[in-house]
Amino acid sequence: MASEFSLAIYPWVFVSQWTGTTWDDRYEEKPHSTPEQEAALTDAEREALFLERNRFADLPLVNYTTQYGMGCFEGLKAFPQPDGSLKLFRPMDNGVRMARSMAGLHMPAFPVEGFVDAVRGVVTRNQEIGFAPVYDPGWEADDFASGASMYVRPFSYSEGGIGVNLSRFPYFIIVTTRVGSYFAPGDSSPTSTTRRVRATPGGTGWIKCNSNYVTSALAKMEAEERGFIECVFLDAVERRYIEEGSSCNLFSVLDDETLVTPELGDTVLPGITRTTVMELAREWGLAVEERPLAIEEVMDRGVEFFGTGTAAGVTYFSSVTHGDVEKTFGDGRMGPITQRLLRTLKGIQYGAIEDTYGWMVPCTSPVATAA
Ligand SMILES: *Cc1c(COP(=O)(O)O)cnc(C)c1O
């Protein structure tokens, strides 16, 4: 297996399990040397080390998560700041959503306060041993498009079991890894609707659960094979209203400068970046609407089209193809509202723009963040 495919999990992880009465928490330090020493290893040696770090020997392999996809997860980032600290973006919101997802899968929910503490605990421990991206002033030149951050992945994992069942004694685990930009920067970023259905009324589309990602991954791969960078899911019933991308919420700026995004319901994932974008746009005086958004409306009246998510940030889309009709937004480059949202969001996250919203939560020791 080529080494570029290995997952480089940072050494410190958090593992907890619901015992029936309490969450049994622990931090675990996986095998590692210094980042410099690890960089100097041969590919084979590094591969072996990364595999070792991705091994959780005391967790059951055969369980409701591995057999039936009974699990949920979160994704958030710790951003390197100019003063050397790391800050999390709206981690409480992820904690609330994780608890809602776990409850939505009828498993005991990991408490929100414990969630933020555990995320900070893992990030801080990794930073203390040198495993964390460091702020680079060079990122300012492209408005942090090239910026790196620490990706935090909390997830549930069931107890052992083989019959179809709900998890009653779930684990709650947090791992972290370095990330750069998600969509490869390019001159254009065309999208296409997919005939696949991501979520159905009464289904689990509103839960950030593992099982939703099977169809998402298939549709995204099929879109990529046709030269698109992202797929656009339409509603399951009328096959007409825009819902989401493969793992991002969607917005369109219409010809009267209204910003429209599909309303939440049981088929749309309540993205934290989605909320953030709406809050910023409303503050700027833009009309923001959450409502059914037909693909025809976007093709007739859309002047900008973009996706939002922790991984994607704000990603502009140059066009959408539906059936055999292609609609290009503006001149096919990033529109002004998308650009302003992207710059503002990244600027706040990387500490270049003052956070007047209370979104950024210090992660490192108080001394380091006092500067
Ligand atoms: C995670 C996710 C998003 C984006 O949510 P953020 O909180 O902004 O990261 C959007 N759609 C789906 C299906 C998701 O799983």
The ligand as an ORCA input file, in Angstrom:
! r2SCAN-3c Opt
* xyz 0 1
  C     -21.055     17.675      8.215
  C     -21.989     17.901      7.099
  C     -22.242     19.181      6.575
  C     -21.520     20.420      7.041
  O     -21.667     20.689      8.398
  P     -20.642     21.677      9.133
  O     -21.099     21.683     10.540
  O     -20.744     22.998      8.480
  O     -19.286     21.068      8.969
  C     -23.172     19.294      5.561
  N     -23.811     18.223      5.062
  C     -23.588     16.981      5.529
  C     -24.326     15.845      4.946
  C     -22.675     16.780      6.558
  O     -22.449     15.548      7.012
*
